Amino acid sequence: MVQAGKTAYTGLFRHTLDDKGRLTIPSEWRAAHIAEATFLATPHPDGYIAVLPPEEVDTLRAKIAAQKLSDSAAQKFAAQFFSKTQSFSYDKTGRAGFTAELLKHAGIEKDAVLVGSLTKFNIYSPARWQQEETPATGESSGDLMRKLDI
């Protein structure tokens, strides 16, 4: 049995937006959450949608709450970040709707690629994901693992 806060967002899933612009969240990723759980979707600067699950939302909430109201740089960042961020939950069949702005940012028109990164997941357009999959010159996977001390 999967426990809340222990979901492992792993794997790659290819899904298509339905006629209402909703995307199905993989059942493996929904298993530890109640349907009303709050996720955050935000445009990542690298051209995809980064999705924070409830436990990551709680961590982010604590960090933002710790910022002083008098810290204008922190307040400006929070306003800019959260003005582009969407909070969402999924329906009983696991579908979630995303704003037109988020989908446009990620270049998603109909098809999407959902990619796990253990504690959160990302949503890419197929073309953007293909760019991510293309090996970059330089560091190998082994080099990156050593760098991350994995």
Secondary structure, 3 states (H helix, E strand, C coil): CCCCCCCCECCEEEEECCCCCEEECCHHHHCCCCCCCCEEEEEECCCEEEEECHHHHHHHHHHHHCCCCCCHHHHHHHHHHHHCCEEECCCCCCEEECCHHHHHHHCCCCEEEEEECECCEEEECHHHHHHHHCCCCCCCHHHHHHHCCC
